[in-house]
């Protein structure tokens, strides 16, 4: 089968982290994505990665801006402040794993195992027919879809330990205070028998949120920053986030 590949980002993952190393990572839910799946599935007719430095910066900025607003208690639907919300940093390994899953072109749900040696990895994913190259696409996706769950989140979960539920599956991961790394894939795919292309956006987060954890500590911003992190002051870009890796 002829497969058109316009651009594949695998350099970091395949260079620094050979696929064979992922096969030793054990998950209760199945085999690791980097071990179980080939770089591009035979189900694909066409794949195109849209990710580039501008898009990474845009996605990272949207995440941190949202986390900063929520941590500061100034979101209209979420007034509870967080004292330990961390700033997120981009992670190329997580991006590469997200792209591997997107390149299977037959995905209907999250992958079974995406953990790395450093931590367990959470994931959010959306599919769309929008093929626009505009960066405004991310404003729509994040603000109107993923972040929009914060209203439901404020009613059920901000002050309790996390229990997985569909209505907050995106925002709970995005607002998990202990998460410090994010890496996303944004891929146009076309399966061999499809007439139309589809866009798949996947973000991986480390550490990922799991059942029973405290999503964030309630209290004055920055009062409970993890060791080695600190807030950078009122004039910084994200004054309510604990920065440092």
PyMOL commands that set and color helices and strands:
alter all, ss='L'
color gray80, all
select helices_A, chain A and resi 11-16+19-22+33-36+53-71+92-102+136-156+166-174
alter helices_A, ss='H'
color red, helices_A
select strands_A, chain A and resi 4-7+44-49+89-90+121-128+181-191+198-206
alter strands_A, ss='S'
color yellow, strands_A
deselect
rebuild
show_as cartoon
